[in-house]
């Protein structure tokens, strides 16, 4: 397939397939780790919040084939799991104001 005809998804997939641990700098790996830990911490902290409980009830009521894990337990369809898990991660999101001592 010519480069110009590749979709955005195909370009992202080619980039991911072409990456290896050596092609990512130690600084970038460190930053990714910090962001991942921040996201997990925010998600765990948001479990049980009024807003996220409402979203969880909507996700549960819509049903769907439970093939994806929900943060905090349970399963749902991919689209609903993405909605709920994304809401958990973003509900508290402590990186919106500052990133490890640096302001945006």
C-alpha positions as CSV (number, residue, x, y, z in Angstrom):
1,X,0.0,0.0,0.0
2,X,1.5,3.4,-0.9
3,X,2.3,5.6,2.1
4,X,-0.2,8.3,1.0
5,X,-3.0,5.7,1.0
6,X,-2.4,4.4,4.5
7,X,-5.0,5.3,7.0
8,X,-4.2,7.0,10.3
9,X,-4.7,3.7,12.1
10,X,-2.4,1.9,9.7
11,X,0.3,4.6,10.3
12,X,-0.1,4.2,14.1
13,X,0.1,0.4,13.8
14,X,3.2,0.6,11.7
15,X,4.9,2.9,14.2
16,X,4.0,0.6,17.1
17,X,5.2,-2.5,15.3
18,X,8.5,-0.7,14.5
19,X,9.2,0.4,18.1
20,X,11.3,-1.5,20.5
21,X,12.7,-0.7,23.9
22,X,16.0,0.5,22.5
23,X,14.3,3.0,20.2
24,X,12.7,4.8,23.1
25,X,15.0,7.0,25.2
26,X,15.3,6.4,29.0
27,X,13.8,9.8,29.6
28,X,10.7,8.9,27.6
29,X,10.4,5.5,29.3
30,X,10.6,7.2,32.7
31,X,7.9,9.8,31.7
32,X,5.6,7.0,30.4
33,X,6.0,5.1,33.7
34,X,5.1,8.2,35.7
35,X,2.1,8.9,33.6
36,X,1.0,5.3,33.8
37,X,1.3,5.3,37.6
38,X,-0.6,8.6,37.8
39,X,-3.4,7.3,35.7
40,X,-3.7,4.1,37.7
41,X,-3.7,6.1,41.0
42,X,-6.3,8.5,39.7
43,X,-8.5,5.6,38.5
44,X,-8.3,3.8,41.9
45,X,-9.0,7.0,43.7
46,X,-12.1,7.7,41.6
47,X,-13.7,4.3,42.3
48,X,-16.8,4.9,44.4
49,X,-17.1,8.6,43.6
50,X,-20.7,9.7,43.0
51,X,-20.1,10.6,39.3
52,X,-18.2,7.4,38.5
53,X,-20.8,5.3,40.2
54,X,-23.5,6.8,38.0
55,X,-21.4,6.1,34.9
56,X,-20.9,2.5,36.1
57,X,-24.6,2.0,36.5
58,X,-25.2,3.2,33.0
59,X,-22.5,0.9,31.7
60,X,-24.0,-2.0,33.6
61,X,-27.5,-1.2,32.4
62,X,-26.5,-1.2,28.7
63,X,-25.1,-4.7,29.0
64,X,-23.1,-6.0,26.1
65,X,-20.7,-8.9,25.7
66,X,-18.4,-8.8,28.8
67,X,-15.0,-9.2,27.1
68,X,-13.0,-6.3,28.7
69,X,-12.0,-5.8,32.3
70,X,-13.3,-2.8,34.3
71,X,-10.9,-1.1,36.7
72,X,-12.0,-2.1,40.2
73,X,-13.7,-5.3,39.0
74,X,-16.2,-6.6,36.6
75,X,-16.3,-6.8,32.8
76,X,-18.2,-5.1,30.0
77,X,-18.1,-4.7,26.2
78,X,-15.0,-2.9,24.8
79,X,-16.8,0.4,24.2
80,X,-18.4,0.5,27.6
81,X,-15.2,-0.6,29.4
82,X,-13.4,2.2,27.6
83,X,-16.0,4.7,28.7
84,X,-15.9,3.6,32.3
85,X,-12.2,3.1,32.6
86,X,-11.5,6.4,30.9
87,X,-13.9,8.2,33.2
88,X,-12.1,6.7,36.2
89,X,-8.7,7.8,34.9
90,X,-9.8,11.3,34.0
91,X,-12.1,12.0,37.0
92,X,-9.3,13.0,39.4
93,X,-6.5,13.5,36.8
94,X,-3.8,15.1,38.9
95,X,-1.7,15.9,35.9
96,X,-4.0,18.6,34.5
97,X,-2.3,21.4,36.5
98,X,1.3,20.3,36.9
99,X,3.5,17.4,35.7
100,X,5.8,16.4,38.4
101,X,6.7,19.9,39.5
102,X,6.6,21.5,36.1
103,X,3.6,23.6,35.1
104,X,2.3,23.3,31.6
